[in-house]
Amino acid sequence: MKDIGEEIKQEKFKSIFEKVMINLVFTTNWLNLRNSQLFKQYGISLQQFNVLRILRGQHKQPATINLISERMLDKSSNASRLVDKLVIKELVERKECPNDRRAVDILITDKGLEVLSRLDIVLKDFHQVVETKITKEEAQNLNELLNKIREQNGNN
């Protein structure tokens, strides 16, 4: 296993905490690149995948752009633009809200559910690879540490 210093060809860090932050950014980018390549095969982006997952989680209940924006993993994503692109791909649909004609309901289509079902299989394989690298206890510890970092910065 390569240390982050070896990966980026940097021998010294100002502190172990700087090294952790660089490792987090590097690993996040590594995961995003891997996922982007995977999702590209299905004609969607990582952010579009996130929207589809949110809509599937609504259990056939419509969502609004605000709800999607609140639940996005990448808070800088433009949910409205992402939904527009997914509508063009026929993975989601917009419907006028029956209770408020100014509002728009967003629902995942059967085609969108099919794409997610195929991706579930591929992502399960990736999760199993992760399970061969770290134990359940290590995964729990990592989750707790990541939560702790976000709490320290007031972003949680």
N, C-alpha and C positions, 0 to 999 in steps of 0.2 A: 504494500500500500504506500503510495506516494504522499509525503507530507505536502501541505500547501506551499511551503517554501520551495520545494522541488518543482511543483507544478508550475509556479510562476517565476521560477529562477530568481528567487529573492532569499538571500541567506539570513539577513537580520531584519528584525521588526522592532519598532520603538518599545513595544510591550507585548505581553502575551494577549492582552485585550485587543490590541490592534490586529494581531494575527487572527484572533477569533473573528473579528469583524470582516477582515479580508476573506477569510475562509467562508463565512456566511454568504458574502456577495458572490464569490467565485462559484460556490456550490449552487446557489440560487440560479445563477446564469447557466450553469451546466444543465440543471434540471429543465429550465425553460427552453434551452436549445433542443434538448432531447425530446421534450414534449411537443415543441413547435414542429419538429421534423415528423413526428408521429401524426399529429393532427393534420398536417399539410396533406398527408396521404388520403385523408377523408374530406379534404376541401374546406377545412375550417381552421381558425386560429385558436390559440390557447384561451383568449378572452371570449370568443364565440362558444367554445366548449363550456366555459364557466357559465355563460348565460343559459345554455341548454340544460346544464345540470340543475341550475336554480329552478328553471321552469318544470323540469321533471319532478323536482322535489315539492312542487306545489300540489301534487296529486290531483291533477286535472282542474285545479282552481286557477283562474286567470291571475296574472301578475301585472303590475304597473311598472313603468320605467323606474319610478322611485324605489319600489321594492327591489327590483333587480340591482339598481345602483347601490343600495344599502348592503346587499349580500355579495357583491363582487369581491373577489380576492384582490384584484388590482383596482384600487379605489380611483386611479386616474383614468380608468376606461370610460369611454363615452358610450353608455349603455344604449342610448337612442340610435346611434350610428351602428352599433353592433346588431341591434334588433333589425334595423333596416336591411343589413346585409343578409341576415338569416331569413328574413321574409323573402328576399330575392331567390335564395337557395331552397325555398319552400320547406324550411326546417321549423319555422315558427309562423304564426299568423297573428295579425292584429284584428281586433273586433271592437266595434263601438260598444262601450259599456252601457248596458241597458238602464242602469240607475243614474248615470251621469253622462249625457251625450258629449260633454267636453273631454271626458276621460277615454282612454283606450286600454282595452284588455289585451294582454299578450299571452298566447298559449303555444305550447309545443305541439307540432304536428306528428302524425304517425311516422313520417319520414325522419323527423328529428329524433324520435324515440328509437327508430331502427339504427340510426348512426350511433347513438349513445350505447345501444346494446352491443354493437360490434366493437366499439371502443372499450367497453367494460371488460371484454375478454382480453384484449391486448394490455390494458392497464393492470389487470389482475396478474398477468405474467410479470410485469415490471415490479409490482408490489412483492411478488414471491422472490424476485431477485434481491430486493431490499431485505427481505426476511432472512436470506442466507448471509447477509453482511452484518446485521445487528440482531440482538435478541429482543424479546418483548420488553424486558426490563430496560435495556438500553434505549429502546424506542420511547418508552414511558419517560425516562429521564431526559431524553432529548426534547420531547414535547414540553416537559415542565421547564426546562432551561430556556427554550424559545419563548414560552409564555412569560417567563420572568424577565427576559430582555425587553419584551414589548411593554410590560407593566412599568419597568424602570423609566421608560421614555414617555410614559403617559399616553401611549397610542392604543391601549387596549380597552 
